[in-house]
Amino acid sequence: MDDIVPVKTGKIVKPRSLTAASIPGMLGMFQNEWDALMLSNFALEQQLHTARQELSHALYQHDAACRVIARLKKERDEARSLLAQAERQAPLPASAAAANVSALSNGKRAAESEDMGPGGKRMRPGVSDSIIAELTECNAALSQQRKKRQIPPTLAPIDALERYTQLSSHPLHKTNKPGITSIDINLSKDIVATGGVDSSAVLFDRTSGEILSTLNGHSKKVTSVKFVAQNDVFLSGSADKTVRIWQGSEDGKYDCRHILKDHTAEVQAVTVHATNNYFVTASLDTTWCFYDLSSGLCLTQVQLLYFSFSLICKVFHYNGHLAIIVCEVEDPSNSMGYTSAAFHPDGLILGTGTTGATVRIWDVKSRGNVANFDGHTGAVTAISFSENGYFLATAAHDGVKLWDLRKLKNFRSFELYDQDTPTNSVDFDHSGSYLAIAGSDIRVYQVGSVKAEWNCIKTLPELSGTGKATCVKFGTDAKYLAVGSMDRNLRIFGLPEGDDASTES
């Protein structure tokens, strides 16, 4: 090992390939690379040309589809207009209307004697010219009165509302099925009506603190209650798909006069026209009904016409043949049931809230859908028109929106609660000066204008322990608030007697 001597050598260089060993060989190599590049470039140009052709064809299909959709929408609108005109011009004869009325036994309609129209639908007598004239006359009178109307001096002032607190709590409904779903107040008699999950409606005298009557008969929860200002009549709608008309007697008892079974799904709202001769019910079956109060007869049942149409989605060649994929497109409003309803103070406009977050505005005389308000998230739980007729307040899962009925646009939104807490109720007081909102608490706002702020006057806690106030209603002159929750208690908020006296003085 000691005799081994290290030998240092230079770096071995790999010999050049034969083609790169000479100038002609290198030129040939460069020529081959150039040819490969040109072939690749030609293939890319071919792909680009094909992509341009496909894009041009797709744009042509899109343009054709847009034209088809526009034509179908125009035909749909024309069909709706013709149908509405036909319904107005072709009411049932008086004899048929009388037959329908006679088919009521305590309001329960005898199905076997009904006149059925095309598609198995019930024939309705329609809204006659005399009824339209009555509605128009009422509208003119109320509009004239509103121009001269002033805020009553007895209205509760703002500083009084700021001191509101709970005055009383009344357990009106059963303990095994707690929950108050709706409230209405007979302002002339100071009687509060509540509808409950226990399928009963309760009439409560706020002055005496006593229950006047408990109305049983519905088989499921009562979703809406409404007083009729005249003739001591009371209305209740229920999840059992029926509406009941109750007639009061001199001894304070109420008897069921009619049971109306014109809907095929839950009745969600009942609202009374300003004439006190007609009322409307709204249901999850995507219809609303216009009734004559005295007879309990459904004069007309309104449902938007829904259309589906074919749309060419893709055209391509397959095995030398032209193939077309056709998609069936349906109007998305087909599944929008009604969750709330209210008449405009003048009586010629009806507002309805839907499960699809849309608020629909209807012309009562033509039963036409004249406007739609979009923007909410979730079902519209409540709507309320202001007394001056300019504003509409709507409540949904995402809060409350205020709409200007003159310009048909949303001008203010209140996002009051978190994403898991819906707003359940909204109500203008009778003077149009205050707005009450119910959700996880109860808030009272001073009504402003489109540009002026709507200031929160008072926030009242939700005291039921359920964290969910379901309904709220102003009493006479906003002197108190009636609140229902998911327990069985009706709560009254207002000023204690001592504070009330000092405020009046």
Secondary structure as GFF3:
##gff-version 3
##sequence-region A 1 505
A	DSSP	alpha_helix	23	89	.	.	.	ID=ss1
A	DSSP	alpha_helix	94	102	.	.	.	ID=ss2
A	DSSP	beta_strand	104	105	.	.	.	ID=ss3
A	DSSP	beta_strand	108	109	.	.	.	ID=ss4
A	DSSP	three_ten_helix	111	113	.	.	.	ID=ss5
A	DSSP	three_ten_helix	118	120	.	.	.	ID=ss6
A	DSSP	alpha_helix	129	148	.	.	.	ID=ss7
A	DSSP	alpha_helix	158	161	.	.	.	ID=ss8
A	DSSP	beta_strand	165	171	.	.	.	ID=ss9
A	DSSP	beta_strand	180	186	.	.	.	ID=ss10
A	DSSP	beta_strand	191	196	.	.	.	ID=ss11
A	DSSP	beta_strand	201	205	.	.	.	ID=ss12
A	DSSP	beta_strand	210	215	.	.	.	ID=ss13
A	DSSP	beta_strand	222	228	.	.	.	ID=ss14
A	DSSP	beta_strand	233	238	.	.	.	ID=ss15
A	DSSP	beta_strand	243	248	.	.	.	ID=ss16
A	DSSP	beta_strand	254	260	.	.	.	ID=ss17
A	DSSP	beta_strand	267	272	.	.	.	ID=ss18
A	DSSP	beta_strand	278	283	.	.	.	ID=ss19
A	DSSP	beta_strand	288	292	.	.	.	ID=ss20
A	DSSP	beta_strand	297	302	.	.	.	ID=ss21
A	DSSP	beta_strand	308	318	.	.	.	ID=ss22
A	DSSP	beta_strand	321	330	.	.	.	ID=ss23
A	DSSP	three_ten_helix	332	335	.	.	.	ID=ss24
A	DSSP	beta_strand	338	343	.	.	.	ID=ss25
A	DSSP	beta_strand	349	354	.	.	.	ID=ss26
A	DSSP	beta_strand	359	363	.	.	.	ID=ss27
A	DSSP	beta_strand	368	373	.	.	.	ID=ss28
A	DSSP	beta_strand	382	385	.	.	.	ID=ss29
A	DSSP	beta_strand	391	396	.	.	.	ID=ss30
A	DSSP	beta_strand	399	404	.	.	.	ID=ss31
A	DSSP	beta_strand	409	414	.	.	.	ID=ss32
A	DSSP	beta_strand	425	428	.	.	.	ID=ss33
A	DSSP	beta_strand	434	438	.	.	.	ID=ss34
A	DSSP	beta_strand	441	446	.	.	.	ID=ss35
A	DSSP	beta_strand	456	461	.	.	.	ID=ss36
A	DSSP	beta_strand	469	474	.	.	.	ID=ss37
A	DSSP	three_ten_helix	476	478	.	.	.	ID=ss38
A	DSSP	beta_strand	480	485	.	.	.	ID=ss39
A	DSSP	beta_strand	489	494	.	.	.	ID=ss40
A	DSSP	alpha_helix	497	504	.	.	.	ID=ss41
###
